[in-house]
Amino acid sequence: MNYVEMVLAMLAVVLFTTMALVFNRGMWGQAAVLDTTNKMVQAIQLAHTSLDEIDAKLFSKQVAFSNIKTTFTGYRNVTLSYVGYTYKVTYTPADCDSLGNVVTPANNIWVKVSVKVEYLPGGMKTPINLTRIFTKTNLYTP
């Protein structure tokens, strides 16, 4: 092997190593984007499930409408075992009018519940916030 062939072999090694590093860096970047997207989708699903739980408990009369603000206040930690993520789900109920503006009237028939879902160790740039307005359907019972 002469000098020119050795230089060409070294250039080939450098070229293929550079291509492999660029490809791997791109793959790691895509893996990070997919992981963040998965966390966001799971958080949105968890927020919807939390609001649907309130709907179901109101419909089945497990919770009275007047008890929404006391039953669903505070936070809980939820660990999804199939992906290993832990989220903090925070409930914030408030009396509101029909448009969702927070008010404090007596015998209000609307309650706005906001659910904030955060990925606990970090990893999500912004938490997921969903809000639903619940309406009292039977005006003769508490």
VMD Tcl script that draws the C-alpha trace (Angstrom):
set ca {
  {0.00 0.00 0.00}
  {1.52 3.26 -1.02}
  {1.09 6.69 0.52}
  {-1.82 7.81 -1.67}
  {-3.86 4.68 -0.96}
  {-3.29 5.09 2.77}
  {-4.47 8.72 2.66}
  {-7.57 7.70 0.69}
  {-8.34 4.95 3.21}
  {-8.01 7.42 6.09}
  {-10.30 9.91 4.32}
  {-12.86 7.14 3.77}
  {-12.77 6.24 7.47}
  {-13.22 9.91 8.45}
  {-16.08 10.32 5.95}
  {-18.00 7.24 7.11}
  {-17.41 8.05 10.80}
  {-18.70 11.60 10.28}
  {-21.78 10.28 8.47}
  {-22.45 7.79 11.27}
  {-22.12 10.48 13.96}
  {-24.44 12.87 12.11}
  {-27.01 10.11 11.61}
  {-26.84 9.04 15.28}
  {-27.17 12.64 16.49}
  {-30.27 13.03 14.34}
  {-31.72 9.81 15.70}
  {-31.13 10.90 19.31}
  {-32.81 14.22 18.55}
  {-35.84 12.42 17.12}
  {-35.99 10.11 20.14}
  {-36.10 13.15 22.44}
  {-38.90 14.72 20.39}
  {-40.89 11.48 20.45}
  {-40.43 11.14 24.20}
  {-41.64 14.71 24.81}
  {-44.60 14.17 22.50}
  {-45.51 10.97 24.32}
  {-45.43 12.80 27.66}
  {-47.70 15.54 26.28}
  {-50.21 13.07 24.82}
  {-50.32 11.10 28.08}
  {-50.83 14.34 30.05}
  {-53.71 15.44 27.79}
  {-55.33 12.02 28.14}
  {-54.94 12.18 31.91}
  {-56.53 15.65 32.06}
  {-59.50 14.50 29.96}
  {-59.88 11.39 32.09}
  {-59.90 13.50 35.27}
  {-62.65 15.76 33.94}
  {-64.62 12.76 32.68}
  {-64.35 11.22 36.16}
  {-66.17 14.25 37.58}
  {-68.84 13.90 34.89}
  {-69.29 10.21 35.67}
  {-69.53 10.75 39.42}
  {-72.11 13.51 38.94}
  {-74.14 11.36 36.55}
  {-74.10 8.32 38.85}
  {-74.89 10.52 41.87}
  {-71.74 9.47 43.73}
  {-70.98 13.17 44.20}
  {-73.59 15.88 44.68}
  {-73.23 19.00 42.59}
  {-72.74 21.10 45.71}
  {-69.78 18.89 46.73}
  {-67.71 19.33 43.55}
  {-65.64 22.12 45.07}
  {-64.82 20.13 48.21}
  {-64.32 16.71 46.60}
  {-62.16 17.81 43.67}
  {-59.77 20.28 45.26}
  {-56.04 19.84 45.58}
  {-53.76 17.47 43.73}
  {-52.86 13.82 43.33}
  {-49.88 12.06 41.83}
  {-50.56 9.51 39.12}
  {-47.97 6.98 37.94}
  {-48.59 5.31 34.59}
  {-47.01 1.90 35.03}
  {-46.86 0.98 31.33}
  {-44.62 3.96 30.47}
  {-43.20 4.74 33.91}
  {-44.20 8.41 33.91}
  {-45.39 10.18 37.05}
  {-47.72 13.16 36.75}
  {-49.10 15.68 39.22}
  {-52.80 16.37 38.57}
  {-54.05 19.57 40.25}
  {-57.78 20.38 40.51}
  {-58.95 24.00 40.86}
  {-62.75 24.36 41.13}
  {-64.50 27.75 41.27}
  {-68.00 29.16 40.99}
  {-68.55 30.83 37.64}
  {-71.20 32.25 35.35}
  {-72.38 30.59 32.13}
  {-69.36 31.95 30.24}
  {-66.77 30.69 32.73}
  {-66.02 34.01 34.41}
  {-65.26 33.39 38.08}
  {-67.96 34.87 40.35}
  {-69.19 34.20 43.87}
  {-72.98 34.33 43.79}
  {-75.23 32.48 46.23}
  {-76.76 29.23 44.92}
  {-74.69 29.18 41.77}
  {-75.64 26.61 39.11}
  {-72.25 26.59 37.33}
  {-68.87 25.34 38.56}
  {-65.68 25.63 36.53}
  {-63.07 22.97 37.22}
  {-59.57 23.49 35.85}
  {-57.18 20.56 35.70}
  {-53.44 21.14 35.43}
  {-51.21 18.15 34.61}
  {-47.44 18.36 35.08}
  {-44.75 15.77 34.46}
  {-43.05 15.53 37.85}
  {-39.34 15.15 37.13}
  {-39.60 17.84 34.47}
  {-39.40 17.24 30.77}
  {-42.49 19.13 29.63}
  {-41.93 22.78 28.79}
  {-45.46 23.79 29.76}
  {-48.06 21.94 31.81}
  {-51.38 20.87 30.29}
  {-54.37 22.97 31.43}
  {-57.93 21.91 30.64}
  {-61.12 23.49 31.95}
  {-64.72 22.30 31.94}
  {-67.86 24.05 33.15}
  {-70.35 21.83 34.99}
  {-74.00 22.83 35.15}
  {-76.43 21.85 37.86}
  {-79.22 20.00 36.06}
  {-81.63 19.41 38.91}
  {-82.36 22.74 40.55}
  {-84.43 21.24 43.41}
  {-81.69 19.15 45.06}
  {-78.30 20.10 46.48}
}
mol new
graphics top color blue
foreach p $ca { graphics top sphere $p radius 0.5 }
foreach p [lrange $ca 0 end-1] q [lrange $ca 1 end] { graphics top cylinder $p $q radius 0.2 }
display resetview
